[in-house]
């Protein structure tokens, strides 16, 4: 972790993702969902202008998926952060997406959510 990041920012990011108690735990002892939450906190703590989220919902239960997608949407709106979200779990993302790029066996479709999600 870069020295310029203050510990209070780290604690805040962990709290945002519901991983407050994991700061001092070895990563190998965390469950898959706990590791995923810590990774998301790591991404948020640096206050990025762009978040590249590759399967951030992996290993999370449905409630946690909705919580994390809501958190990332708030981040987008409040900090003007661009978010690129790659996922197989599209349902939790649809309420927050502006545009979709959908890849299928037969090709791809890109556009507004209502056009591409059908």
C-alpha positions in Angstrom: 0.0 0.0 0.0 1.4 3.4 -0.9 2.5 5.4 2.2 0.5 8.4 1.1 -2.8 6.6 1.9 -3.8 7.2 5.4 -5.0 4.4 7.6 -8.4 6.1 8.2 -9.0 5.8 4.5 -8.3 2.1 4.5 -10.6 1.6 7.5 -13.3 3.6 5.7 -13.0 1.6 2.5 -13.2 -1.7 4.5 -16.3 -0.4 6.3 -17.9 0.5 3.0 -17.7 -3.1 1.8 -18.5 -4.7 5.1 -15.0 -6.0 5.8 -14.1 -4.0 8.9 -12.7 -7.0 10.8 -10.5 -8.2 8.0 -7.7 -5.6 8.0 -5.2 -7.7 10.1 -6.2 -11.1 8.8 -4.0 -13.1 6.4 -5.6 -13.1 3.0 -5.3 -16.9 2.9 -7.6 -17.3 5.9 -10.4 -15.2 4.4 -13.3 -16.9 2.5 -13.8 -16.1 -1.2 -16.5 -13.5 -0.5 -14.3 -11.9 2.2 -11.4 -11.7 -0.2 -13.6 -10.2 -2.8 -14.7 -7.5 -0.4 -11.1 -6.7 0.6 -10.2 -6.4 -3.1 -13.0 -4.0 -3.8 -11.9 -1.9 -0.7 -8.3 -1.9 -2.1 -9.6 -0.5 -5.4 -11.7 2.2 -3.7 -9.1 3.4 -1.2 -6.9 5.0 -3.9 -9.8 7.2 -5.0 -9.6 6.2 -8.7 -11.0 8.1 -11.6 -11.7 4.7 -13.3 -12.7 1.4 -11.8 -12.1 -1.7 -13.9 -14.2 -4.3 -12.2 -13.5 -7.8 -13.5 -16.1 -10.2 -11.9 -16.4 -8.2 -8.6 -19.5 -10.2 -7.6 -17.8 -13.6 -7.7 -18.1 -15.5 -4.5 -20.7 -13.0 -3.1 -24.2 -14.0 -2.0 -27.1 -12.2 -3.7 -27.6 -9.6 -0.9 -23.9 -8.8 -1.0 -24.0 -8.6 -4.8 -26.7 -5.9 -4.6 -24.9 -4.1 -1.8 -21.6 -4.0 -3.8 -23.3 -2.9 -7.1 -25.1 -0.1 -5.1 -21.8 1.0 -3.5 -20.1 1.1 -6.9 -23.0 3.1 -8.4 -22.8 5.6 -5.5 -19.1 5.9 -6.1 -19.8 6.6 -9.7 -22.3 9.3 -9.0 -20.7 11.0 -6.0 -17.0 11.0 -7.3 -17.6 11.0 -11.0 -15.8 7.7 -11.3 -16.1 5.8 -14.5 -16.9 2.1 -13.9 -16.4 -0.7 -16.4 -18.0 -3.8 -15.0 -17.3 -7.3 -16.4 -19.7 -10.0 -15.1 -21.6 -13.1 -15.8 -24.1 -12.0 -13.1 -25.9 -9.3 -15.0 -29.1 -9.0 -13.0 -27.5 -7.1 -10.0 -25.9 -4.7 -12.4 -28.8 -3.8 -14.7 -30.4 -1.2 -12.5 -27.1 0.8 -12.5 -25.9 0.3 -16.0 -25.9 3.1 -18.6 -24.8 1.0 -21.5 -24.1 -2.7 -22.1 -21.8 -4.7 -24.3 -23.2 -8.2 -24.4 -21.0 -11.0 -25.8 -22.7 -14.2 -26.9 -21.7 -17.2 -29.0 -23.2 -15.6 -32.1 -21.6 -12.2 -31.7 -22.0 -9.0 -29.7 -24.5 -6.3 -29.1 -23.8 -2.9 -27.7 -26.1 0.0 -26.7 -28.6 1.2 -24.1 -29.6 -1.3 -21.4 -33.1 -1.7 -22.7 -31.9 -2.5 -26.2 -29.2 -5.0 -25.3 -30.6 -6.7 -22.3 -33.7 -8.2 -24.1 
